Amino acid sequence: MSALTVAGITLTACGSAEPQAKKVSASDNAGTVAAAASTRAKIYEFTTKKKQGYFYTTNRNEAEQAKKKYKFTPTNRNLGYVSTKRFKGALTLYRLRYKTRSAYLVTLSAKERDKLVASKRFVYEGVLGYTSKGKGAGKFQIWRVSKNGWRAVNTAQAKALMKQGWKLDGPLGYVWKKA
């Protein structure tokens, strides 16, 4: 599995073209950075009912519904913030739901997303958000790991889980520490 065949969350319709990032001139860059900060959303992580897997969302209403209606338990781990708008150089983070148990997978790979959906074992639920290719001030990297399920984690958590037998699937990009 290559580094981009790692995580799997996409909230766009399968096969549909995703919007292209708007080209930004150097003079517009400061405004773009400020605008990007205003379009960031927190990544919420939950354990699903009976701890069958993990669920991820950036939508506050969906997070509340996960707790109240589906009885998912918030992990209260800090997975950072993703952009809700595509930007130049953005990585698209896709979300898929496993059909046979309450578990979700996130990925950066449209190829992996399409292959898993074609297997009929997963349902594509759309784009979770957009991460950055590069590190920088106020960012940290997240990863996907797997062991009888999938989980998005930061670097320290990935190292700890690998010592417990989890497999490192690959990077999910860099996320922001703050909104």
LONU-573622 format. One record per residue: residue number from 1; residue in one letter; chain; z, y negated, x negated of N, C-alpha, C, O in turn. Coordinates in pm, whole numbers, plus 50000, padded with zeros to 5 digits. Each point is the difference from the previous one (the first is absolute). Layout:
ATOM  resi  resn  chain  nzz  nyy  nxx  cazz  cayy  caxx  czz  cyy  cxx  ozz  oyy  oxx
ATOM  NUM  A  A  Z  Y  X  Z  Y  X  Z  Y  X  Z  Y  X;
...
***
This chain:
ATOM  resi  resn  chain  nzz  nyy  nxx  cazz  cayy  caxx  czz  cyy  cxx  ozz  oyy  oxx
ATOM  1  M  A  50000  50117  49914  50000  49883  50086  50000  49877  49910  50085  49988  49912;
ATOM  2  S  A  49821  49921  50108  49994  49881  49917  50102  49898  50046  50062  50015  50105;
ATOM  3  A  A  49955  49881  49814  50101  49898  50030  49976  49934  50135  50095  49961  50067;
ATOM  4  L  A  49780  50024  49973  49972  49936  50127  49999  50099  50116  49987  49958  50115;
ATOM  5  T  A  50026  50167  49859  50009  50099  50106  50146  50023  50033  50040  50111  50032;
ATOM  6  V  A  50038  49784  49958  50144  50011  50004  50061  49980  50136  50044  50096  50063;
ATOM  7  A  A  49959  49783  49983  50078  49969  50118  49910  49984  50119  49881  49973  49984;
ATOM  8  G  A  50173  50043  50138  49910  49997  50110  50044  49931  50124  50057  50064  50089;
ATOM  9  I  A  49920  49809  49921  50026  49931  50126  49886  49906  50028  49970  49913  49917;
ATOM  10  T  A  49964  50101  50196  49895  49908  50036  50006  49975  50148  50003  50093  50080;
ATOM  11  L  A  49998  49782  49956  50004  49965  50141  49869  49943  50048  49998  49924  50097;
ATOM  12  T  A  49892  50109  49838  49869  49958  50045  49933  50121  50062  50035  50114  49968;
ATOM  13  A  A  49869  49862  50118  49934  50113  50065  49919  50076  49897  49935  49940  49914;
ATOM  14  C  A  50068  50192  50093  49925  50082  49906  49852  49966  50007  49942  49990  50108;
ATOM  15  G  A  50000  49993  49776  49857  49974  49994  49963  49855  50024  49883  49964  49983;
ATOM  16  S  A  50211  49952  50055  49964  49861  50023  50004  49924  49869  50077  50034  49910;
ATOM  17  A  A  49842  49864  50081  49999  49918  49880  50124  49912  50000  50038  49942  50102;
ATOM  18  E  A  50025  50048  49781  50117  49914  49989  49954  49861  49961  49900  49986  49930;
ATOM  19  P  A  50171  49910  50114  49961  49865  49966  50005  49978  49850  50089  50052  49932;
ATOM  20  Q  A  49818  49872  50016  49996  49970  49859  50091  49882  49969  50021  49912  50083;
ATOM  21  A  A  50033  50088  49795  50086  49890  49959  49917  49873  49990  49886  50002  49953;
ATOM  22  K  A  50173  49888  50089  49934  49870  49991  49997  49958  49855  50101  50011  49930;
ATOM  23  K  A  49782  49941  50022  49991  49953  49863  50071  49867  49990  49984  49912  50085;
ATOM  24  V  A  50095  50075  49809  50082  49881  49982  49963  49933  49869  49992  50066  49896;
ATOM  25  S  A  49987  49804  50108  49970  49926  49878  50130  49973  49926  50108  50009  50057;
ATOM  26  A  A  49880  49958  49814  50118  49972  49918  50082  49886  50060  50123  50002  49994;
ATOM  27  S  A  49809  49898  50063  50073  49886  50057  50077  50038  50126  50097  49934  50035;
ATOM  28  D  A  49861  50172  50032  50068  50046  50120  50112  50100  49970  50074  50038  50091;
ATOM  29  N  A  49939  50004  49785  50092  50107  49965  50145  49968  50038  50068  50087  50054;
ATOM  30  A  A  49981  49793  49919  50139  49966  50033  50026  50013  50149  50104  50051  50041;
ATOM  31  G  A  49802  49903  50041  50013  50013  50145  49996  50144  50044  50070  50039  50094;
ATOM  32  T  A  49848  50041  49839  49989  50141  50034  50130  50073  49971  50044  50083  50080;
ATOM  33  V  A  50019  49887  49808  50126  50065  49964  50106  49966  50104  50074  50089  50044;
ATOM  34  A  A  49934  49785  49996  50098  49959  50102  49971  50067  50133  50091  50045  50069;
ATOM  35  A  A  49780  49962  49968  49962  50064  50126  50034  50148  49998  50044  50055  50100;
ATOM  36  A  A  49934  50010  49785  50029  50143  49988  50149  50027  50022  50037  50098  50064;
ATOM  37  A  A  50048  49814  49884  50144  50019  50016  50039  49993  50147  50094  50068  50041;
ATOM  38  S  A  49837  49852  50038  50035  49987  50142  49946  50116  50083  50032  50010  50119;
ATOM  39  T  A  49888  50077  49822  49943  50112  50074  50055  50133  49950  49934  50103  50013;
ATOM  40  R  A  50184  49897  49930  50059  50124  49951  50092  50059  50104  50065  49929  50078;
ATOM  41  A  A  49940  50204  49922  50085  50072  50095  50080  50105  49926  49951  50065  49908;
ATOM  42  K  A  50172  49950  50133  50091  50099  49942  49953  50141  50036  49954  50025  50111;
ATOM  43  I  A  50057  50066  49792  49974  50141  50027  50131  50063  50046  50097  50005  49925;
ATOM  44  Y  A  49905  50043  50198  50117  50070  50054  49978  50150  49981  49891  50051  50026;
ATOM  45  E  A  50212  50018  49928  49993  50146  49983  50108  50064  50086  50114  49953  50006;
ATOM  46  F  A  49848  50156  50060  50092  50077  50084  49988  50147  49967  49893  50047  49960;
ATOM  47  T  A  50218  50027  50058  49988  50145  50004  49974  50033  50146  50058  49939  50090;
ATOM  48  T  A  49855  50156  49933  49964  50036  50137  50106  50093  50058  50090  50045  49931;
ATOM  49  K  A  49896  49982  50198  50095  50086  50071  50008  50135  49928  49899  50056  49957;
ATOM  50  K  A  50221  49994  50031  50028  50127  49932  49958  49995  49853  49983  50103  49936;
ATOM  51  K  A  50000  49776  50011  49963  49978  49860  49878  50081  49957  49997  50058  49891;
ATOM  52  Q  A  49903  49945  50197  49877  50074  49971  49909  49927  49902  49912  50060  49939;
ATOM  53  G  A  50109  49810  50045  49915  49922  49911  50043  49854  50001  50110  49965  50042;
ATOM  54  Y  A  49799  49951  49909  50026  49856  49992  49893  49925  50079  49885  50043  50009;
ATOM  55  F  A  50156  49845  50048  49913  49914  50079  50003  49860  49939  50106  49952  49960;
ATOM  56  Y  A  49776  49983  50033  49989  49867  49942  49930  49906  50097  49903  50036  50065;
ATOM  57  T  A  50149  49842  49942  49935  49897  50081  50031  49863  49941  50098  49983  49926;
ATOM  58  T  A  49818  49920  50107  50026  49861  49963  50016  49916  50127  50015  49878  49993;
ATOM  59  N  A  49981  50188  50120  50009  49931  50129  50143  50009  50052  50052  50110  50023;
ATOM  60  R  A  50011  49776  49995  50141  49997  50044  50020  50069  50135  50097  50073  50019;
ATOM  61  N  A  49812  49905  50074  50011  50063  50132  49987  50152  49989  50074  50074  50065;
ATOM  62  E  A  49834  49972  49852  49984  50143  49979  50124  50059  49933  50040  50112  50029;
ATOM  63  A  A  50021  49812  49880  50123  50045  49935  50113  50015  50102  50075  50097  49996;
ATOM  64  E  A  49937  49807  50094  50104  50008  50104  49976  50119  50092  50094  50070  50039;
ATOM  65  Q  A  49779  49952  49997  49965  50113  50086  50030  50133  49928  50046  50095  50062;
ATOM  66  A  A  49927  49910  49808  50028  50121  49924  50149  50035  50008  50036  50117  50013;
ATOM  67  K  A  50049  49781  49978  50145  50022  50007  50045  50037  50141  50068  50100  50020;
ATOM  68  K  A  49892  49819  50077  50053  50016  50136  49934  50113  50078  50070  50084  50058;
ATOM  69  K  A  49799  49919  49943  49929  50099  50081  49991  50137  49932  50020  50103  50064;
ATOM  70  Y  A  49949  49896  49805  49975  50127  49931  50120  50050  49919  49997  50110  49944;
ATOM  71  K  A  50109  49809  50051  50123  50038  49930  49979  50026  49851  50069  50083  49941;
ATOM  72  F  A  49835  49843  49997  49981  50007  49856  50114  49920  49936  50051  49905  50059;
ATOM  73  T  A  49987  50134  49820  50112  49937  49931  49948  49912  49885  49930  50050  49912;
ATOM  74  P  A  50104  49821  50088  49957  49914  49890  50065  50044  49869  50119  50033  49997;
ATOM  75  T  A  49803  49969  49895  50056  50037  49869  50063  49879  49932  50083  50015  49910;
ATOM  76  N  A  49879  49866  50133  50050  49875  49941  49969  49987  49852  50069  49929  49928;
ATOM  77  R  A  49827  50140  50026  49953  49985  49861  49904  49883  49993  49926  49974  50095;
ATOM  78  N  A  50074  49956  49794  49910  49887  49982  49867  50049  49943  49991  50033  49881;
ATOM  79  L  A  49908  49970  50204  49866  50035  49955  49912  49877  49985  49879  50011  49980;
ATOM  80  G  A  50180  49872  50030  49927  49877  49977  49920  49954  50120  50022  50042  50114;
ATOM  81  Y  A  49884  49869  49856  49916  49935  50101  49854  50017  49963  49963  49992  49882;
ATOM  82  V  A  49954  50032  50217  49856  50008  49983  49937  49880  50069  50062  49934  50082;
ATOM  83  S  A  49814  50038  49882  49927  49894  50069  49945  50057  50130  49956  50114  50005;
ATOM  84  T  A  50047  49805  50099  49940  50041  50128  49855  49958  50009  49929  50036  50093;
ATOM  85  K  A  50027  49887  49809  49861  49952  49994  49937  50048  49870  50064  50002  49895;
ATOM  86  R  A  49809  50038  50116  49926  50041  49882  49982  49878  49910  49977  49889  50048;
ATOM  87  F  A  50034  50133  49821  49979  49894  49902  49914  50055  49887  49981  50121  49990;
ATOM  88  K  A  49967  49792  49926  49912  50042  49892  50074  50099  49910  50108  49970  49951;
ATOM  89  G  A  49834  50146  50029  50060  50103  49916  50105  50086  50070  50067  50080  49935;
ATOM  90  A  A  49948  49904  50195  50103  50076  50074  49969  50149  50003  49885  50042  49999;
ATOM  91  L  A  50222  50037  50005  49991  50145  50022  50046  50026  50142  50106  49953  50042;
ATOM  92  T  A  49815  50122  50033  50034  50030  50140  50090  50122  50006  49969  50105  49946;
ATOM  93  L  A  50144  49879  50123  50097  50108  50015  49986  50057  50141  50025  49930  50098;
ATOM  94  Y  A  49934  50197  49912  49973  50066  50127  50116  50089  50043  50070  50057  49915;
ATOM  95  R  A  49951  49955  50216  50105  50088  50052  49938  50110  50084  49914  49975  50085;
ATOM  96  L  A  50132  50148  49890  49956  50117  50077  50123  50074  50051  50104  50002  49936;
ATOM  97  R  A  49881  50058  50182  50107  50080  50060  49962  50147  49992  49889  50039  50036;
ATOM  98  Y  A  50205  50041  49915  49980  50145  49994  50017  50054  50141  50097  49966  50068;
ATOM  99  K  A  49811  50117  49979  50000  50045  50140  50107  50103  50035  50047  50003  50114;
ATOM  100  T  A  49992  50082  49791  50087  50112  50037  50149  49973  49985  50082  50083  50041;
ATOM  101  R  A  49954  49804  49901  50141  49962  49995  50009  49848  49986  49900  49934  49970;
ATOM  102  S  A  50215  50014  50049  50022  49856  49996  50006  49953  49855  50108  49981  49944;
ATOM  103  A  A  49774  49999  49995  49989  49956  49861  49876  49913  49985  49900  50018  50070;
ATOM  104  Y  A  50108  49888  49839  49893  49904  49978  49966  49995  49852  50084  50030  49915;
ATOM  105  L  A  49792  49931  50056  49951  49991  49864  49931  49866  49984  49930  49955  50091;
ATOM  106  V  A  50089  49980  49795  49927  49877  49969  49909  50025  49881  50033  50077  49910;
ATOM  107  T  A  49851  49857  50089  49906  50019  49891  49918  49873  49977  49982  49919  50091;
ATOM  108  L  A  49970  50067  49788  49908  49892  49966  49856  50049  50011  49907  49919  50000;
ATOM  109  S  A  50074  50209  50010  49867  50061  49993  49936  50020  50138  50049  50078  50081;
ATOM  110  A  A  49842  49851  49942  49924  50022  50125  49941  50141  49999  49987  50062  50106;
ATOM  111  K  A  49977  49987  49778  49946  50136  49988  50105  50104  50040  49971  50093  50075;
ATOM  112  E  A  50152  49889  49875  50109  50092  50038  50028  49989  50149  50015  50102  50069;
ATOM  113  R  A  49991  49775  49981  50024  49977  50144  49898  50076  50083  50036  50074  50092;
ATOM  114  D  A  49836  49908  49876  49893  50063  50077  50004  50153  49990  49975  50069  50098;
ATOM  115  K  A  50057  49982  49784  50010  50145  49979  50115  50058  50083  49984  50105  50062;
ATOM  116  L  A  50130  49828  49939  50115  50049  50076  49976  49993  50150  50039  50091  50074;
ATOM  117  V  A  49897  49804  49972  49967  49989  50143  49899  50109  50038  50013  50062  50106;
ATOM  118  A  A  49886  49961  49809  49900  50103  50026  50062  50140  50005  49948  50089  50068;
ATOM  119  S  A  50164  49930  49861  50068  50130  50001  50066  50029  50134  50041  50112  50028;
ATOM  120  K  A  49969  49785  50055  50062  50006  50133  50151  50023  49993  50063  50031  50101;
ATOM  121  R  A  49996  49953  49779  50145  50012  49984  50069  49864  50007  50122  49992  50015;
ATOM  122  F  A  49800  49900  49973  50054  49865  49997  49927  49909  50098  49883  50021  50030;
ATOM  123  V  A  50189  49879  50018  49943  49896  50085  50009  49869  49923  50107  49966  49948;
ATOM  124  Y  A  49784  49963  50044  49998  49871  49933  50061  49895  50092  49957  49985  50114;
ATOM  125  E  A  50144  49943  49837  50068  49902  50084  49972  49856  49960  50047  49908  50068;
ATOM  126  G  A  49878  50068  49826  49959  49865  49967  50050  49951  49865  50052  50077  49920;
ATOM  127  V  A  49931  49793  50058  50038  49937  49874  50145  49953  50007  50037  49923  50089;
ATOM  128  L  A  50044  50122  49818  50139  49957  49991  50007  49858  49944  50081  49919  50043;
ATOM  129  G  A  49834  50053  49861  49995  49869  49936  49919  50007  49873  49929  50098  49975;
ATOM  130  Y  A  50083  49797  49945  49921  49989  49877  50093  49978  49882  50087  49912  50003;
ATOM  131  T  A  49894  50169  49892  50078  49987  49879  49912  49938  49892  49880  49980  50019;
ATOM  132  S  A  50181  49990  49868  49930  49936  49890  49970  50102  49890  50077  50094  49979;
ATOM  133  K  A  49812  49886  49951  49964  50088  49888  50088  49976  49879  50028  50092  49923;
ATOM  134  G  A  50014  49785  50060  50070  49966  49877  50143  49957  50019  50040  49948  50103;
ATOM  135  K  A  50036  50077  49789  50139  49956  50002  50004  49850  49976  49901  49940  49957;
ATOM  136  G  A  50210  50001  50070  50018  49858  49979  50139  49959  50042  50079  50082  50047;
ATOM  137  A  A  49949  49791  49934  50132  49948  50036  50026  50027  50148  49915  49973  50085;
ATOM  138  G  A  50203  50080  49945  50038  50024  50138  49938  50124  50063  50003  50014  50122;
ATOM  139  K  A  49942  50077  49797  49939  50123  50052  50061  50123  49933  50053  49992  49889;
ATOM  140  F  A  49938  50121  50179  50033  50129  49939  49906  50106  50057  49942  49983  50107;
ATOM  141  Q  A  50045  50126  49818  49906  50106  50038  50066  50102  50091  50118  50033  49984;
ATOM  142  I  A  49804  50017  50113  50046  50111  50083  49907  50119  49978  49885  49983  49959;
ATOM  143  W  A  50165  50134  50069  49932  50127  49974  50011  50090  50121  50084  49979  50087;
ATOM  144  R  A  49830  50123  49918  50017  50106  50099  50043  50125  49927  49943  50036  49897;
ATOM  145  V  A  50158  50030  50158  50047  50128  49949  49994  50101  50113  49998  49962  50118;
ATOM  146  S  A  50001  50167  49847  49993  50102  50104  50083  50123  49961  50010  50039  49884;
ATOM  147  K  A  50047  50020  50221  50074  50127  49991  50029  50038  50145  50095  49950  50059;
ATOM  148  N  A  49825  50138  49996  50012  50036  50142  49989  49876  50089  50057  49998  50110;
ATOM  149  G  A  49873  49903  49846  49982  49874  50071  49967  49891  49900  49982  50028  49882;
ATOM  150  W  A  50010  49848  50166  49957  49889  49916  50098  49886  50012  50063  49980  50104;
ATOM  151  R  A  49947  49944  49789  50091  49885  50002  49946  49890  49909  49945  50028  49893;
ATOM  152  A  A  50071  49849  50149  49967  49883  49918  50129  49954  49934  50102  49985  50067;
ATOM  153  V  A  49892  49991  49801  50122  49966  49925  49968  49901  49888  49884  49984  49961;
ATOM  154  N  A  50220  49952  49987  49980  49915  49883  50005  50088  49874  50023  50121  50010;
ATOM  155  T  A  49956  49820  49874  49991  50077  49876  50129  50077  49969  49993  50118  49966;
ATOM  156  A  A  50122  49819  50046  50127  50068  49970  50022  50118  50095  50044  50106  49958;
ATOM  157  Q  A  49925  49874  50170  50016  50108  50098  49903  50114  49971  50035  50117  50015;
ATOM  158  A  A  49842  49850  49942  49901  50103  49967  50052  50087  49885  49992  50122  50005;
ATOM  159  K  A  50062  49813  49892  50053  50076  49885  50115  50091  50043  50006  50115  49958;
ATOM  160  A  A  50083  49833  50124  50115  50081  50046  49954  50117  50086  50050  50111  49985;
ATOM  161  L  A  49855  49865  50105  49953  50108  50087  49921  50106  49922  50006  50118  50034;
ATOM  162  M  A  49921  49841  49863  49927  50097  49918  50096  50097  49931  49966  50117  49980;
ATOM  163  K  A  50153  49837  49985  50102  50087  49940  50051  50101  50102  50057  50103  49963;
ATOM  164  Q  A  49923  49868  50167  50043  50089  50108  49885  50087  50051  50011  50064  50104;
ATOM  165  G  A  49877  49938  49822  49888  50086  50035  49890  49936  50082  49907  50069  50041;
ATOM  166  W  A  50101  49800  49983  49893  49932  50071  49882  49980  49905  50019  49989  49879;
ATOM  167  K  A  49861  50007  50177  49877  49979  49923  49957  49854  50014  50002  49945  50110;
ATOM  168  L  A  49959  49994  49778  49948  49863  50004  49853  50006  50039  49918  50051  49925;
ATOM  169  D  A  50048  49897  50193  49862  50001  50048  49919  49885  49942  49880  50015  49976;
ATOM  170  G  A  50183  49872  50001  49930  49888  49940  50050  49867  50051  50088  49993  50086;
ATOM  171  P  A  49855  49898  49859  50045  49865  50035  49946  49954  50136  49894  50043  50045;
ATOM  172  L  A  50183  49868  50017  49961  49937  50127  49979  49850  49983  49983  49928  50098;
ATOM  173  G  A  50020  50026  49778  49980  49858  49972  50131  49928  49978  50108  50060  49999;
ATOM  174  Y  A  49880  49810  49985  50116  49915  49978  50030  49923  50128  49909  49951  50067;
ATOM  175  V  A  50218  50040  49966  50046  49928  50120  50088  49884  49956  50046  49995  49886;
ATOM  176  W  A  49977  49914  50205  50082  49883  49971  50146  50028  50031  50031  50075  50093;
ATOM  177  K  A  50058  49863  49829  50144  50015  50022  50047  49919  50119  50099  50035  50065;
ATOM  178  K  A  49830  49857  49964  50038  49910  50109  49880  49969  50088  49885  50018  49959;
ATOM  179  A  A  50144  49936  50161  49894  49964  50096  49921  49879  49956  49908  49957  50069;
***
